[in-house]
Amino acid sequence: MAEENEKQTDQQQPEPEETKSAEKPMPFLEHLEELRQRLLKCILSIILLSSGSYFISKQIMKLLLKPYPVKQKLIFLAPTEGFLVHIKIALFTGIILSLPVIFYQLWQFVAPGLYKKEKRYIPLIVFFSVFFFLTGAVFCYLVVIPHGLNFLLSFDTDQLEPAIQIKEYLKFVTLLIFVFGIIFELPLLSYFLTKMGLITPEFLRTKRRYGIVTIFFMAAILTPPDVFTQICLALPLILLYEISIWVSKLVYKKQDQATDESNS
């Protein structure tokens, strides 16, 4: 009897909080409906903030034009282009200002697949998602864009004079800002890819040399031919890669500990 009671007690003991999900799996159609609702919230936030940003689009344009190294003014070729440029600037600003909402909705959407303990960190994850993106955007604006433009516009000659269209300039600048914002999300991406079992710390370590070579190659292209400037551009990206390895190592170690505990 005592042995049977012990077995029943063991069976009734709840699973550790870290090893079970808070919610039951939802049907596929419910997932689609939730995705639709969260996308609508993101779109609504972008529309509202873009509408407000239109009234300061001239000031935003001045900021975006600061890295432009040529004294010659930018041009527009169609009567409506000037107006559309302000609309695009307002939309770009609205997306940037909506980042907290976008990342919050994103992590809430994936929350059903997280453990209860992990869900407590969603506000912190949202904060770091926005922080890393904005850090990448600022780094791009202050370092990458000025050096990139200096390099690209250095091909002018007596026969070639730059006459840059404002639409193309803004496309170039905003695209780079978004790309570097996403690149700076690498530590968070490393966290989730490691949890999903798609990468390991060892994989990132073995690919380190290729990553560093790629970073310095990109720095050599975008910067003047002096070592100091190249290092200034490359070091933050290398540091980002090392942080990603460290994050992956922490996640991998924690998963191994959880596996050992469950086996024992």
N, C-alpha and C positions, 0 to 999 in steps of 0.2 A: 504493500500500500504506500509506504513512504517513497519508494522508487517511482511509483505511478504519479504521486503528487508532485514530485520533483520534475518529472517529464512534463506534466501539465503546466507547471509554473514556468518552465523554460519555453514552452510553446506560447504562453500568454504574454511573455515579455515583449514589449514593442521593439521594433528595429531602431537602431541609433538614428538620431535626427539627420545626421550627415548622409545616411545611405538611402533615404527615401524621399521621393518627390512629394510636394505638398498637394498636388492636384492630379486627378486621374487624367489619362490621355483623352483629348477631345477628338470628336469625329472630324474628318477632313473638311467638311462644309462649314463647321463651326470655326475651324482655323481660318478659312477663307473670309468668313464674316468678320472675325476679330481683326484680321489683317486689313480689311476694307475700312473698318471703323478707325483704326489707328492711322491709316494713310489719310483719311479724311481730316483727322485732327491735325496732322502735320501740314496738310495743304491749307487748311483754314488758318493756321498760325502763320504760314508763309505769306498768304494773301493779305492778312491784316497788317503784318509788320512791313511788308513790301509797300503797301498803300501809304503807311506812315513815313516810310523811308523816302518816298518820292519827293517829299518836301525838303529833304536835305540832300538830294541827289547831286546838286552842284558842289556841295562841300565834299561829298564822297568822291566825286570825279577829280577834284583837286588833289586829294590824297592818292588816288590811283595814278595820277599823272606825274607825281613827284619823282618816281624812279626814271622817268623818260629823260635821257641825257642830252637830247638834241634840242637846240634852241628853236628850231623851226616848229611851227604849230602843226598839230595833227589836222587832218582834213576829213570832211564827209562829202559823199558824192551824190546823195539823193536828198530831196527836200524833207523827207520824213526821217532821215537817218539820225539827225540830232535829237529828235523827240524819242525815237526808239532806243537810242543810247541811254537816255535818262531812265527809261522804263527798265532796261536791262540792269542798270546800276541799282535801281530800287529793288529789283528782284534778287540780285546778288546779295545786297545788304539784308533783305528780308530772310534769305536762307541762312546767312551767318547768324543773325539774331535769333532765329528759330532753332538753332542747334540744341539747346537744352531740351526743348519739346521733342525734337526728332530723335535724339538719343534716348530720352526717357521712354517714348513710345516703342522704340526698337527693343530696349531691354525688357520692357513689360511684355512684349510679344513673345520673347524667348524665355520669360520667367517660368512658364509651366514646365519647361525642361530642366530647370535648376532645382537643387535641393533646398530645403527650407532655410538652412543656415546660410546658403549662398544668396538667397533672396534678400536677406537683410542688408547686403552690400550693394544693392542696386543703386541707391542714391549716390554712393561713393563711386561706383562704376560710371554713372552718368557724369559726375563731376570730372573725373579723369578723362572721360571720352571728350568732353568739351575742352578741357585744359590742353590735352595733347593736340587736338585739331587746331586750336587757336595758336598754340606755340609753333606748330608747323607753318601756319598761315603767316604769322609775324616774322618768323625766320625767312620764309620765302620773300616776303615784301621787303625786308631790310637788307638781305644778303643776296639771295639767288637772283631776283629780278634785276636789280641794278647791274650786277656783274654779267648776267645773261644778255641784257640789252646792250651793254658796252661791247660785248663780244660780237653779237649779231650785227650791230650797226657799224662795226669797224671795217666792213667790206665796201664802204662807199669809196668812190674814186672821183676823179675829175669828170668822168662821164656818167657816174652813178650817184644820184643824190636821193636820200631817203625822203619819201612823201608818204608817211604812214597814215592809213585810214583809221579813224578813231574806233570804228567797229572792230577791226582786226586787232588793234592794240589791246582793247579791253578784253577781247576773247583770249588773247595770249596771257594777259595778266591774271584774269580770274581763273582760267584753267590751271595755271601753275599754282595759284594759291590753294585751290581745291586739291590738286594732286599732292602737294606737300602736306596739307592738312591730313589727308588720308595716310600718307607715308608715316607720319608721326603717330598714327594709331597702332603702329607695329607692336608695341608691348602688349596692348590689349588683344590684338589679333593673335599674338603668340600664346596668350593665356587660354583663349578659347580653342585654338587649334590643338594645343597640347591636351586639353581636357577631352577633346573629341578623338584623340589618338591619331591625329593626322601628322603631327610632327613630334619630335623628341628633342631634348637638349643636345643630345649627341649629334643629331642631324644638323642643328643650327651651328654647332661647334665645327663640324667637318666642312661646312660651307662658308665658314668665316672668311677664309682667305679670298674666296671668289667675291664675297660681299665687299670686302675692303678694297680689292682691286677695282671693282665696279664703281664704288664711291669715289675713289681718287681719279678714276678716268673721267667721271662726270664733273668732278671739281676742276680738273685740268681743262676741260672744254669750256666751262662756264666762267672761269676766273682769268685774270691777267696772268702772264707767264712768270709769276713769282711764287716761291714755295710757301711763304707765310700766308698769302691769301687763300691758296689751295687748302692748306691745313685748317684755316678758319672755317672753310665751308665743309670740309670732310669730317672734322672731329665730332660735331654734333650728331651726324648721321652714324658714325661708328659707335658713339656712345649709345645711341638709340638701339643699335643692333645688339650691343652687349647687355643692355637692360632687358631686351627681349629674351636673350639666352638665360639670364638670371630668373626672369619670370617663369619661363618654361621649366627651369630646373626646380623651382619651388612647387609648381603644380605637379610635376612628375613625381617628386619625392613624396608629396602628400597622397597621391594616388597609390603609390607603393605601400605606404603605411596603412592606408585604408584596406588594401588587398590583404596584407599580412594579418591585420586584425580580424577580418572576416574569415580568413582561412583557419586562424587559431580559435 
